[in-house]
Amino acid sequence: MNQAVIGAQWGDEGKGKIVDFLAGKKTVGAVVRCQGGNNAGHTVVVGGEKHAFHLLPSGILYKDKLCVIGSGVVIDPEVLLGEIEKLEERVGNKHARIVISSKANLIMPWHKIRDGISGGAIGTTGRGIGPVYEDMVGRRGIRLMDTDNKVRFKERVETELKWNKKLIKLMGGNLRQSGQAITENYGKILTKIKANKRVEIGEVSVILDQLSKQGRGLVFEGAQATLLDINHGTYPFVTSSSCSLGGIYTGTGFRPRDLKVYGVVKAYATRVGAGPFPTELNDKTGSRLREVGHEFGTTTGRPRRCGWLDLTVVRYSGLINGLDSLMVTKLDVLTGLKQVKMATAYIIGKEKVKLFNPDLEKLKKAKVVYETIAGWQEDIGKIRRFLDLPRGAQHYIKRMEALSGMPVSLIGVGPERDQIIKR
Ligand code: IMP
């Protein structure tokens, strides 16, 4: 069986922990990233030690698995090398083998500068993500395969640099580096990556097909989330890739058969950067969720905006991704609250709307309808069976299921790998 782990809200749902958990099964052969870049931040906690990954798939700590970076992922080589080196300082070469698509686009210095100038209104991570995807779609991208031949790579850099210098000047910035310096720097970094015996660059479709034919399961690790999807999210307050299910197909060139699709839902909601967030809490409860849930960006350190769980959003993600079940994370963060709330619908004009609609004008007028549930005070971090959860927590999950129309298959009750309840 293959499994896809997709963010059902605005990202940071705790997908890394879920992917790490699923990847531990013997039948799983590979963990696959299909889109996004180092705008993502996935945290895995093992034995009290925190591992934060941006580009490397969350299954990287399993040495007998493959970690695949598909063609839909955009790569900043310096970040990738840094992440591999940091990981190897801790675990040596006892990590998953890394396979990278030769078709992946590279984040170049001009992408980061352009993002720095134009990304402010959206509140981007500033990693060059929007501009690199712009260039990919505009057929101006530089791909990993373009770096194999030094002369060709230099030519590509010089061509793109020429107009990027002009563009950046028009945007009010400055790109000083020469083509020679960029080519040399990238060349050095890429040579180190390619020389690593645990790294292979190739045709990801073939590798995934082979694994599948051998009966090994694949875990597809979504980055960002459905409401940040370039097509289906709260456009233009989105990232520039397909974070919903479709991204798996375009970002790997492989059709996984027998696929279960899981939507990861944090027990409350968070959002980083600008854009609509109808259930946002700008009060003490919001601050409490931020503090207890450590809601500060893994990538940028920015405080995340916090609010109540929004079931209109979860239903919408269910629809867009054809979710088979929900995996709820961070239920423990709600412990200690007298009451917890979940949004069940919006009133827009005279209409009661149950399905999220990413139309910004409609969202501005939306009044949120909440259901209030009595909270629970008991520590739930050590609980491993659903029926052992306090009544309030059980009720919260059951209401999520009833109101979203989807079953909850897994519940996270703490940051550690094993703090999970199977339902
Ligand atoms: P970009 O992906 O850097 O272009 O940023 C676009 C929007 O997506 C911004 O609001 C970011 O905060 C948000 N974003 C990008 N990556 C993540 C993520 O991994 N988690 C949460 N939000 C993200």
Residues whose N, C-alpha, C, O or C-beta is under 5 A from the ligand:
A	BS01	IMP	W10 G11 D12 N39 A40 G41 I122 G123 T124 T125 G126 R127 I129 G130 Q224 L228 V238 T239 S240 V272 G273 A274
